[in-house]
Amino acid sequence: MARDPATARWAMLSAVRVAGALAATLGVILVARAEDWAPRILGVAIVLAALAMTGSVTGHLARRWRSPQP
């Protein structure tokens, strides 16, 4: 039986979302534990990049894999 390509696509979208959430969590931890300003700025940058990646990459992949209109 052939594998459904939608399953692999769903797994890829889920993996991107989980990676973004983990990166954002890492950034929040870095901000919370930092004593100086430089690590805090880096943590905020990581959080913003993770949120942007999660939103843009998942949206791009969903548009790329959209079914053609009849």
Backbone as a chain_set.jsonl record, in Angstrom:
{"seq": "MARDPATARWAMLSAVRVAGALAATLGVILVARAEDWAPRILGVAIVLAALAMTGSVTGHLARRWRSPQP", "coords": {"N": [[0.84, -1.162, 0.0], [0.577, 2.207, -0.823], [2.121, 5.08, 0.667], [0.457, 7.871, 2.048], [0.983, 11.106, 0.859], [0.151, 13.277, 2.326], [0.419, 12.639, 5.001], [3.181, 12.725, 5.473], [3.594, 15.418, 4.953], [2.04, 16.634, 6.942], [3.501, 15.756, 9.155], [5.906, 17.119, 8.72], [5.072, 19.821, 8.932], [4.251, 19.778, 11.602], [6.691, 19.211, 12.854], [8.151, 21.527, 12.275], [6.659, 23.393, 13.707], [7.033, 22.437, 16.347], [9.815, 22.698, 16.575], [10.034, 25.482, 16.408], [8.655, 26.2, 18.743], [10.312, 25.057, 20.692], [12.668, 26.513, 20.272], [11.759, 29.089, 20.902], [11.187, 28.701, 23.609], [13.76, 28.179, 24.565], [14.865, 30.72, 24.142], [13.312, 32.247, 25.928], [14.092, 31.115, 28.364], [16.771, 31.825, 28.318], [16.544, 34.627, 28.466], [15.39, 34.847, 30.998], [17.343, 33.854, 32.749], [19.579, 35.358, 32.317], [22.103, 37.651, 33.339], [23.345, 39.881, 32.383], [22.938, 42.467, 29.83], [23.466, 41.762, 27.169], [23.118, 38.87, 26.781], [20.371, 38.833, 27.289], [19.297, 40.383, 25.217], [20.035, 38.732, 23.108], [18.447, 36.505, 23.75], [15.856, 37.571, 23.428], [15.988, 38.092, 20.695], [16.2, 35.483, 19.736], [13.707, 34.45, 20.492], [11.967, 36.093, 18.961], [12.847, 35.429, 16.37], [12.22, 32.711, 16.329], [9.422, 32.762, 16.536], [8.806, 34.142, 14.181], [9.853, 32.34, 12.32], [8.244, 30.086, 12.783], [5.714, 31.037, 12.023], [6.101, 31.962, 9.351], [7.386, 29.873, 7.887], [5.672, 27.642, 8.196], [3.365, 28.689, 7.017], [4.301, 29.158, 4.407], [4.945, 26.541, 3.567], [2.404, 25.362, 3.711], [1.026, 26.803, 1.729], [2.543, 26.029, -0.462], [2.04, 23.306, -0.629], [-0.654, 23.219, -1.105], [-3.717, 21.988, -2.353], [-4.548, 21.854, -5.833], [-6.834, 24.19, -7.299], [-10.064, 23.34, -8.521]], "CA": [[0.0, 0.0, 0.0], [1.368, 3.432, -0.933], [1.947, 6.044, 1.757], [-0.221, 9.114, 1.693], [1.912, 12.222, 1.034], [-0.373, 14.22, 3.314], [0.953, 12.259, 6.302], [4.534, 13.277, 5.564], [3.471, 16.877, 5.003], [1.564, 16.963, 8.282], [4.617, 15.541, 10.072], [6.859, 18.21, 8.519], [4.498, 21.026, 9.534], [4.296, 19.61, 13.056], [8.088, 19.31, 13.279], [8.529, 22.945, 12.228], [6.001, 24.053, 14.844], [7.697, 22.01, 17.581], [11.144, 23.328, 16.59], [9.828, 26.885, 16.749], [8.293, 26.29, 20.16], [11.508, 24.774, 21.487], [13.579, 27.654, 20.149], [11.186, 30.189, 21.69], [11.384, 28.337, 25.013], [15.171, 28.413, 24.841], [15.05, 32.161, 24.242], [12.704, 32.726, 27.186], [14.972, 30.676, 29.453], [17.965, 32.666, 28.254], [16.181, 35.952, 28.985], [15.101, 34.762, 32.434], [18.535, 33.546, 33.534], [20.691, 36.252, 31.984], [22.389, 38.719, 34.291], [23.766, 41.05, 31.607], [22.002, 42.853, 28.772], [23.756, 41.094, 25.889], [22.373, 37.608, 26.665], [18.926, 39.107, 27.241], [18.985, 40.798, 23.844], [20.125, 37.513, 22.296], [17.262, 35.699, 24.042], [14.704, 38.196, 22.765], [16.159, 37.864, 19.262], [15.885, 34.073, 19.475], [12.246, 34.304, 20.592], [11.346, 36.72, 17.79], [13.18, 34.63, 15.188], [11.465, 31.455, 16.396], [8.029, 33.06, 16.21], [8.749, 34.464, 12.752], [10.072, 31.1, 11.575], [7.065, 29.233, 12.909], [4.627, 31.597, 11.222], [6.379, 32.083, 7.915], [7.716, 28.592, 7.26], [4.468, 26.811, 8.108], [2.494, 29.292, 6.007], [4.875, 28.912, 3.077], [4.774, 25.125, 3.223], [0.985, 25.099, 3.485], [0.699, 27.324, 0.391], [3.254, 25.223, -1.467], [1.418, 21.986, -0.72], [-2.098, 23.357, -1.253], [-4.303, 21.243, -3.479], [-4.943, 22.759, -6.917], [-8.26, 24.522, -7.39], [-10.677, 22.673, -9.692]], "C": [[0.901, 1.247, 0.0], [1.075, 4.365, 0.241], [1.297, 7.309, 1.23], [0.757, 10.273, 1.887], [1.429, 13.251, 2.058], [0.161, 13.903, 4.713], [2.349, 12.83, 6.498], [4.499, 14.797, 5.661], [3.003, 17.339, 6.37], [2.698, 16.81, 9.296], [5.645, 16.664, 9.944], [6.342, 19.51, 9.138], [4.545, 20.947, 11.061], [5.721, 19.747, 13.579], [8.564, 20.758, 13.274], [7.91, 23.693, 13.407], [6.675, 23.705, 16.163], [9.082, 22.643, 17.686], [11.036, 24.803, 16.946], [9.487, 27.069, 18.215], [9.496, 26.021, 21.055], [12.501, 25.928, 21.437], [13.065, 28.845, 20.958], [11.353, 29.926, 23.181], [12.829, 28.556, 25.427], [15.453, 29.904, 25.001], [14.487, 32.726, 25.527], [13.567, 32.326, 28.378], [16.231, 31.532, 29.491], [17.688, 34.062, 28.805], [16.01, 35.896, 30.506], [16.365, 34.564, 33.267], [19.706, 34.494, 33.297], [20.855, 37.338, 33.04], [22.796, 39.999, 33.579], [22.754, 41.327, 30.505], [22.235, 42.092, 27.469], [23.042, 39.738, 25.771], [20.854, 37.808, 26.619], [18.502, 39.528, 25.846], [19.034, 39.6, 22.906], [18.898, 36.631, 22.511], [16.017, 36.261, 23.378], [14.788, 37.981, 21.259], [15.824, 36.417, 18.889], [14.377, 33.861, 19.511], [11.568, 34.888, 19.359], [11.625, 35.93, 16.513], [12.393, 33.322, 15.169], [9.996, 31.68, 16.038], [7.866, 33.378, 14.724], [8.924, 33.208, 11.907], [8.83, 30.215, 11.618], [5.927, 29.742, 12.026], [4.899, 31.576, 9.736], [6.633, 30.742, 7.243], [6.478, 27.71, 7.144], [3.495, 27.371, 7.077], [2.989, 29.041, 4.599], [4.681, 27.462, 2.655], [3.313, 24.793, 2.948], [0.538, 25.619, 2.119], [1.325, 26.476, -0.7], [2.544, 23.885, -1.693], [-0.091, 22.044, -0.888], [-2.561, 22.575, -2.472], [-4.703, 22.233, -4.57], [-6.452, 22.986, -6.919], [-8.854, 23.858, -8.631], [-11.085, 23.645, -10.764]], "O": [[1.875, 1.313, 0.75], [-0.048, 4.434, 0.74], [1.562, 7.749, 0.112], [1.314, 10.418, 2.975], [2.233, 14.014, 2.594], [0.335, 14.812, 5.524], [2.664, 13.357, 7.565], [5.301, 15.391, 6.382], [3.511, 18.327, 6.901], [2.842, 17.639, 10.195], [6.197, 17.113, 10.949], [7.098, 20.222, 9.799], [4.845, 21.936, 11.73], [5.936, 20.337, 14.637], [9.299, 21.172, 14.17], [8.565, 24.528, 14.031], [6.869, 24.578, 17.009], [9.483, 23.078, 18.766], [11.857, 25.32, 17.703], [9.98, 27.996, 18.859], [9.675, 26.693, 22.071], [13.105, 26.276, 22.452], [13.843, 29.529, 21.622], [11.635, 30.854, 23.94], [13.096, 29.062, 26.517], [16.198, 30.304, 25.895], [15.105, 33.587, 26.153], [13.751, 33.118, 29.302], [16.7, 31.916, 30.562], [18.511, 34.616, 29.534], [16.443, 36.806, 31.213], [16.443, 35.066, 34.389], [20.712, 34.431, 34.004], [19.877, 37.871, 33.563], [22.61, 41.09, 34.117], [21.837, 40.54, 30.27], [21.282, 41.809, 26.744], [22.412, 39.48, 24.745], [20.142, 37.033, 25.98], [17.468, 39.085, 25.346], [18.191, 39.459, 22.02], [18.365, 36.071, 21.553], [15.212, 35.511, 22.827], [13.773, 37.716, 20.614], [15.23, 36.165, 17.84], [13.827, 33.169, 18.654], [10.691, 34.253, 18.774], [10.741, 35.778, 15.669], [11.951, 32.877, 14.11], [9.4, 30.879, 15.319], [6.909, 32.938, 14.088], [8.236, 33.026, 10.903], [8.419, 29.661, 10.598], [5.256, 28.954, 11.359], [4.029, 31.213, 8.945], [6.143, 30.501, 6.14], [6.257, 27.093, 6.102], [2.868, 26.609, 6.341], [2.202, 28.747, 3.699], [4.298, 27.186, 1.518], [3.019, 24.017, 2.038], [-0.236, 24.959, 1.426], [0.712, 26.234, -1.739], [2.464, 23.399, -2.821], [-0.751, 21.007, -0.821], [-1.872, 22.516, -3.49], [-5.151, 23.338, -4.264], [-7.234, 22.095, -6.586], [-8.21, 23.821, -9.68], [-11.61, 23.236, -11.8]]}, "num_chains": 1, "name": "protein.A"}
